[in-house]
Amino acid sequence: MAIEETLKRIQLMKYLSPEELHLFEGKLDRREYAAGAVVFKERTPGDEMFLITKGSVEVSIERNNAKLVLADLPENSFFGEMALITERPRSATATTRSACELYALSRSRFHELLEEQPKLSVRFLLALSEILCGRILSTNENLETYFLINKAIVDNEQFRKLYIHSHAKQS
């Protein structure tokens, strides 16, 4: 199957024409990863985002020797997009959950697209903005849930005692 056919299934590419998909494809580097491979690690420098055309990827952070999975990304998703926009270190670790085919877009190639194809770039950035807004809304809902749970624990004496008792045993 042509890469353009694969790319158009990715929500990030929803506003691009077949011709623009072809131009976009010329900026991508194809990579294959085995299951369990670390694509990038949290707090390391990064300058690429990735499109998942086969397989799935887990995005996680580690705090106090505990792993928190932020997202399980299926085929036709993307990750690492912050590296195109900022030069900050990676905010999470990306690990393949299965054998994967990924396409990488580097910051330098993204900047080439911005200069060479402004209309394509605007459509790409519009789709990216819409998807990121959806992710922010989802995060807000999760934070609200955690806030309500924490409030219930603080406001309820039995929950507080249980929390204190369970953490006292771990010390």
KETOR-713535 format. One record per residue: residue number from 1; residue in three letters; x negated, y, z of N, C-alpha, C in turn. Coordinates in steps of 0.02 Angstrom, whole numbers. Layout:
% residues N
> num, residuo, n_X, n_Y, n_Z, ca_X, ca_Y, ca_Z, c_X, c_Y, c_Z
> NUM, ALA, X, Y, Z, X, Y, Z, X, Y, Z $
...
This chain:
% residues 171
> num, residuo, n_X, n_Y, n_Z, ca_X, ca_Y, ca_Z, c_X, c_Y, c_Z
> 1, MET, -42, -59, 0, 0, 0, 0, -45, 62, 0 $
> 2, ALA, -27, 112, -40, -66, 174, -44, -63, 210, 23 $
> 3, ILE, -117, 244, 39, -120, 279, 103, -66, 334, 107 $
> 4, GLU, -48, 364, 51, 4, 416, 52, 70, 386, 77 $
> 5, GLU, 85, 325, 57, 146, 291, 80, 144, 280, 155 $
> 6, THR, 86, 261, 180, 77, 250, 251, 82, 316, 289 $
> 7, LEU, 49, 368, 264, 49, 433, 298, 118, 463, 304 $
> 8, LYS, 160, 454, 254, 226, 487, 257, 271, 457, 311 $
> 9, ARG, 252, 398, 337, 290, 368, 393, 273, 401, 460 $
> 10, ILE, 218, 437, 461, 197, 470, 523, 235, 536, 530 $
> 11, GLN, 269, 544, 586, 312, 602, 598, 273, 668, 588 $
> 12, LEU, 210, 668, 603, 168, 727, 595, 164, 750, 523 $
> 13, MET, 177, 706, 476, 172, 722, 405, 240, 735, 372 $
> 14, LYS, 292, 741, 412, 360, 743, 386, 374, 801, 338 $
> 15, TYR, 339, 856, 342, 352, 913, 299, 307, 916, 238 $
> 16, LEU, 262, 867, 230, 214, 870, 175, 242, 834, 113 $
> 17, SER, 230, 864, 56, 250, 834, -8, 202, 777, -26 $
> 18, PRO, 220, 735, -74, 174, 682, -95, 106, 710, -118 $
> 19, GLU, 106, 766, -152, 43, 797, -174, 2, 820, -113 $
> 20, GLU, 36, 849, -64, 1, 872, -4, -25, 813, 37 $
> 21, LEU, 13, 759, 39, -11, 699, 74, -75, 674, 42 $
> 22, HIS, -78, 677, -25, -138, 655, -61, -197, 700, -43 $
> 23, LEU, -186, 765, -40, -240, 812, -21, -262, 800, 51 $
> 24, PHE, -213, 789, 95, -227, 776, 165, -268, 712, 173 $
> 25, GLU, -249, 661, 136, -284, 596, 139, -358, 604, 123 $
> 26, GLY, -374, 650, 79, -444, 662, 61, -486, 689, 118 $
> 27, LYS, -455, 712, 170, -491, 740, 228, -498, 689, 285 $
> 28, LEU, -471, 629, 276, -470, 579, 330, -524, 527, 321 $
> 29, ASP, -548, 501, 378, -595, 446, 379, -561, 385, 409 $
> 30, ARG, -561, 329, 372, -529, 267, 395, -576, 231, 443 $
> 31, ARG, -546, 206, 499, -585, 168, 548, -544, 108, 572 $
> 32, GLU, -579, 54, 586, -547, -5, 614, -575, -19, 683 $
> 33, TYR, -531, -38, 729, -551, -53, 798, -521, -120, 819 $
> 34, ALA, -559, -158, 857, -533, -220, 886, -489, -202, 947 $
> 35, ALA, -449, -249, 968, -408, -239, 1029, -453, -226, 1088 $
> 36, GLY, -434, -178, 1130, -473, -163, 1190, -531, -115, 1179 $
> 37, ALA, -538, -89, 1118, -593, -42, 1104, -575, 28, 1130 $
> 38, VAL, -625, 61, 1159, -616, 130, 1181, -630, 176, 1122 $
> 39, VAL, -580, 213, 1101, -588, 260, 1045, -625, 322, 1069 $
> 40, PHE, -605, 347, 1128, -641, 400, 1162, -625, 398, 1236 $
> 41, LYS, -671, 427, 1276, -664, 427, 1348, -648, 497, 1374 $
> 42, GLU, -609, 498, 1427, -592, 560, 1462, -656, 598, 1481 $
> 43, ARG, -653, 663, 1476, -707, 709, 1495, -767, 709, 1448 $
> 44, THR, -761, 675, 1390, -816, 677, 1342, -799, 727, 1287 $
> 45, PRO, -850, 752, 1252, -835, 799, 1197, -797, 763, 1141 $
> 46, GLY, -756, 800, 1106, -720, 770, 1050, -706, 822, 997 $
> 47, ASP, -706, 800, 934, -689, 846, 880, -647, 813, 826 $
> 48, GLU, -610, 759, 845, -567, 724, 797, -500, 707, 829 $
> 49, MET, -449, 707, 787, -385, 677, 806, -377, 614, 765 $
> 50, PHE, -331, 570, 787, -323, 505, 754, -250, 491, 737 $
> 51, LEU, -239, 463, 678, -174, 439, 656, -175, 363, 661 $
> 52, ILE, -123, 334, 691, -120, 261, 698, -79, 233, 640 $
> 53, THR, -111, 198, 595, -75, 169, 538, -62, 94, 548 $
> 54, LYS, -100, 63, 593, -88, -7, 613, -109, -15, 684 $
> 55, GLY, -68, -51, 724, -86, -64, 793, -55, -15, 841 $
> 56, SER, -81, -16, 903, -56, 30, 955, -113, 51, 1000 $
> 57, VAL, -104, 108, 1033, -157, 138, 1073, -127, 160, 1140 $
> 58, GLU, -166, 148, 1193, -147, 170, 1260, -188, 232, 1277 $
> 59, VAL, -153, 283, 1303, -187, 344, 1326, -180, 346, 1401 $
> 60, SER, -237, 353, 1436, -236, 348, 1509, -287, 395, 1541 $
> 61, ILE, -278, 405, 1606, -327, 441, 1647, -343, 397, 1707 $
> 62, GLU, -400, 409, 1737, -418, 371, 1797, -432, 421, 1854 $
> 63, ARG, -400, 408, 1911, -409, 449, 1970, -416, 403, 2030 $
> 64, ASN, -469, 413, 2069, -480, 373, 2129, -476, 298, 2115 $
> 65, ASN, -508, 277, 2062, -510, 206, 2042, -441, 178, 2024 $
> 66, ALA, -393, 222, 2011, -327, 199, 1989, -314, 226, 1919 $
> 67, LYS, -290, 183, 1875, -276, 202, 1806, -203, 222, 1799 $
> 68, LEU, -191, 279, 1770, -124, 303, 1756, -115, 305, 1680 $
> 69, VAL, -69, 265, 1655, -55, 264, 1582, -8, 322, 1566 $
> 70, LEU, -32, 367, 1524, 8, 425, 1505, 53, 410, 1446 $
> 71, ALA, 29, 366, 1401, 69, 351, 1342, 46, 285, 1311 $
> 72, ASP, 94, 248, 1284, 81, 191, 1241, 105, 211, 1172 $
> 73, LEU, 58, 222, 1128, 74, 249, 1062, 77, 193, 1010 $
> 74, PRO, 134, 187, 976, 141, 135, 925, 114, 157, 857 $
> 75, GLU, 116, 112, 810, 100, 127, 741, 138, 189, 719 $
> 76, ASN, 107, 229, 676, 136, 290, 649, 138, 347, 699 $
> 77, SER, 97, 342, 751, 89, 397, 800, 21, 429, 788 $
> 78, PHE, 5, 477, 832, -60, 510, 829, -81, 528, 899 $
> 79, PHE, -146, 542, 908, -172, 563, 972, -238, 600, 961 $
> 80, GLY, -260, 635, 1013, -323, 673, 1009, -317, 740, 975 $
> 81, GLU, -255, 763, 965, -244, 825, 927, -274, 887, 960 $
> 82, MET, -282, 886, 1026, -310, 945, 1059, -381, 960, 1034 $
> 83, ALA, -416, 909, 1011, -484, 919, 987, -487, 962, 923 $
> 84, LEU, -431, 965, 887, -430, 1007, 827, -424, 1081, 846 $
> 85, ILE, -394, 1094, 903, -377, 1163, 922, -425, 1192, 973 $
> 86, THR, -451, 1151, 1017, -496, 1176, 1069, -562, 1137, 1067 $
> 87, GLU, -611, 1164, 1101, -675, 1129, 1106, -685, 1102, 1177 $
> 88, ARG, -630, 1094, 1213, -633, 1067, 1281, -645, 992, 1278 $
> 89, PRO, -671, 964, 1333, -681, 890, 1335, -614, 854, 1331 $
> 90, ARG, -616, 791, 1313, -556, 750, 1308, -520, 749, 1376 $
> 91, SER, -455, 753, 1375, -415, 755, 1436, -394, 685, 1458 $
> 92, ALA, -406, 635, 1417, -386, 566, 1433, -430, 518, 1394 $
> 93, THR, -422, 454, 1410, -457, 400, 1374, -407, 366, 1327 $
> 94, ALA, -429, 351, 1267, -387, 316, 1218, -418, 247, 1206 $
> 95, THR, -378, 195, 1217, -400, 125, 1210, -351, 88, 1166 $
> 96, THR, -377, 50, 1119, -332, 11, 1075, -301, -46, 1114 $
> 97, ARG, -236, -55, 1105, -200, -111, 1138, -200, -173, 1093 $
> 98, SER, -210, -162, 1029, -214, -216, 981, -265, -195, 928 $
> 99, ALA, -279, -239, 881, -323, -219, 825, -289, -160, 790 $
> 100, CYS, -329, -110, 774, -300, -48, 747, -336, -25, 684 $
> 101, GLU, -297, 7, 642, -322, 46, 586, -304, 118, 603 $
> 102, LEU, -355, 160, 609, -345, 230, 625, -375, 273, 571 $
> 103, TYR, -347, 332, 562, -376, 381, 516, -394, 442, 557 $
> 104, ALA, -457, 463, 554, -482, 519, 593, -483, 582, 550 $
> 105, LEU, -462, 637, 582, -467, 703, 551, -512, 745, 597 $
> 106, SER, -569, 766, 572, -616, 805, 612, -595, 878, 614 $
> 107, ARG, -619, 913, 664, -605, 985, 670, -630, 1023, 609 $
> 108, SER, -689, 1005, 584, -716, 1041, 526, -673, 1029, 463 $
> 109, ARG, -649, 968, 454, -606, 955, 396, -538, 988, 404 $
> 110, PHE, -514, 991, 466, -452, 1026, 480, -459, 1100, 462 $
> 111, HIS, -516, 1129, 480, -527, 1200, 463, -533, 1210, 387 $
> 112, GLU, -561, 1161, 353, -562, 1164, 279, -491, 1167, 252 $
> 113, LEU, -448, 1124, 280, -377, 1124, 258, -345, 1192, 271 $
> 114, LEU, -358, 1221, 329, -329, 1286, 345, -348, 1338, 292 $
> 115, GLU, -411, 1336, 271, -435, 1384, 222, -412, 1368, 151 $
> 116, GLU, -416, 1304, 132, -402, 1284, 63, -328, 1275, 48 $
> 117, GLN, -290, 1253, 97, -219, 1237, 87, -175, 1269, 142 $
> 118, PRO, -167, 1335, 141, -130, 1367, 195, -58, 1344, 201 $
> 119, LYS, -23, 1331, 145, 47, 1309, 149, 51, 1239, 180 $
> 120, LEU, 8, 1194, 158, 5, 1127, 187, -10, 1132, 262 $
> 121, SER, -57, 1175, 280, -77, 1182, 350, -19, 1208, 393 $
> 122, VAL, 20, 1255, 367, 77, 1281, 404, 128, 1226, 416 $
> 123, ARG, 142, 1185, 366, 190, 1130, 374, 164, 1078, 424 $
> 124, PHE, 100, 1063, 420, 69, 1016, 467, 74, 1044, 538 $
> 125, LEU, 56, 1107, 547, 57, 1138, 614, 129, 1145, 640 $
> 126, LEU, 177, 1155, 597, 248, 1158, 618, 269, 1090, 647 $
> 127, ALA, 254, 1037, 611, 271, 969, 636, 234, 955, 701 $
> 128, LEU, 170, 973, 705, 131, 963, 766, 163, 1001, 824 $
> 129, SER, 182, 1063, 812, 213, 1104, 864, 278, 1073, 889 $
> 130, GLU, 319, 1049, 843, 383, 1018, 862, 371, 956, 906 $
> 131, ILE, 323, 915, 886, 308, 854, 923, 279, 871, 992 $
> 132, LEU, 234, 919, 994, 205, 939, 1059, 258, 969, 1105 $
> 133, CYS, 305, 1007, 1077, 360, 1033, 1118, 401, 976, 1148 $
> 134, GLY, 413, 925, 1109, 449, 866, 1134, 410, 832, 1190 $
> 135, ARG, 344, 828, 1183, 303, 797, 1235, 305, 840, 1299 $
> 136, ILE, 304, 905, 1292, 308, 949, 1350, 375, 941, 1385 $
> 137, LEU, 430, 937, 1348, 496, 927, 1378, 498, 861, 1417 $
> 138, SER, 470, 809, 1388, 468, 744, 1421, 426, 747, 1485 $
> 139, THR, 370, 782, 1482, 328, 790, 1542, 366, 829, 1596 $
> 140, ASN, 402, 881, 1575, 441, 920, 1624, 493, 876, 1658 $
> 141, GLU, 526, 832, 1620, 576, 787, 1650, 543, 739, 1699 $
> 142, ASN, 484, 714, 1682, 448, 670, 1728, 427, 707, 1791 $
> 143, LEU, 403, 768, 1783, 384, 807, 1842, 443, 821, 1887 $
> 144, GLU, 501, 835, 1858, 561, 846, 1898, 579, 783, 1938 $
> 145, THR, 575, 726, 1906, 589, 663, 1941, 540, 652, 1998 $
> 146, TYR, 475, 663, 1986, 425, 655, 2039, 436, 705, 2095 $
> 147, PHE, 455, 766, 2078, 469, 817, 2128, 527, 794, 2173 $
> 148, LEU, 581, 769, 2142, 639, 747, 2181, 622, 688, 2226 $
> 149, ILE, 582, 642, 2201, 560, 585, 2242, 518, 609, 2301 $
> 150, ASN, 470, 653, 2287, 428, 680, 2341, 470, 718, 2392 $
> 151, LYS, 517, 756, 2368, 560, 794, 2414, 600, 747, 2458 $
> 152, ALA, 626, 692, 2430, 663, 643, 2469, 618, 612, 2522 $
> 153, ILE, 556, 599, 2505, 509, 570, 2553, 495, 620, 2610 $
> 154, VAL, 483, 682, 2593, 469, 733, 2643, 529, 746, 2687 $
> 155, ASP, 588, 749, 2657, 650, 765, 2694, 679, 707, 2734 $
> 156, ASN, 658, 646, 2718, 688, 588, 2751, 637, 557, 2800 $
> 157, GLU, 655, 557, 2864, 609, 533, 2916, 589, 461, 2905 $
> 158, GLN, 635, 418, 2883, 618, 347, 2872, 567, 339, 2816 $
> 159, PHE, 575, 377, 2762, 526, 375, 2708, 458, 398, 2733 $
> 160, ARG, 456, 452, 2772, 393, 479, 2798, 358, 426, 2841 $
> 161, LYS, 396, 394, 2886, 367, 343, 2930, 340, 284, 2889 $
> 162, LEU, 378, 263, 2839, 357, 209, 2796, 292, 227, 2759 $
> 163, TYR, 289, 289, 2733, 230, 312, 2697, 170, 313, 2744 $
> 164, ILE, 178, 341, 2803, 124, 345, 2852, 101, 275, 2872 $
> 165, HIS, 149, 231, 2885, 134, 162, 2905, 96, 125, 2849 $
> 166, SER, 119, 131, 2787, 87, 95, 2732, 18, 122, 2718 $
> 167, HIS, 6, 186, 2726, -60, 215, 2713, -107, 204, 2771 $
> 168, ALA, -81, 197, 2831, -124, 184, 2889, -157, 116, 2884 $
> 169, LYS, -121, 67, 2854, -148, -1, 2846, -205, -3, 2795 $
> 170, GLN, -203, 43, 2746, -254, 43, 2694, -320, 73, 2717 $
> 171, SER, -319, 111, 2770, -380, 145, 2795, -426, 99, 2832 $
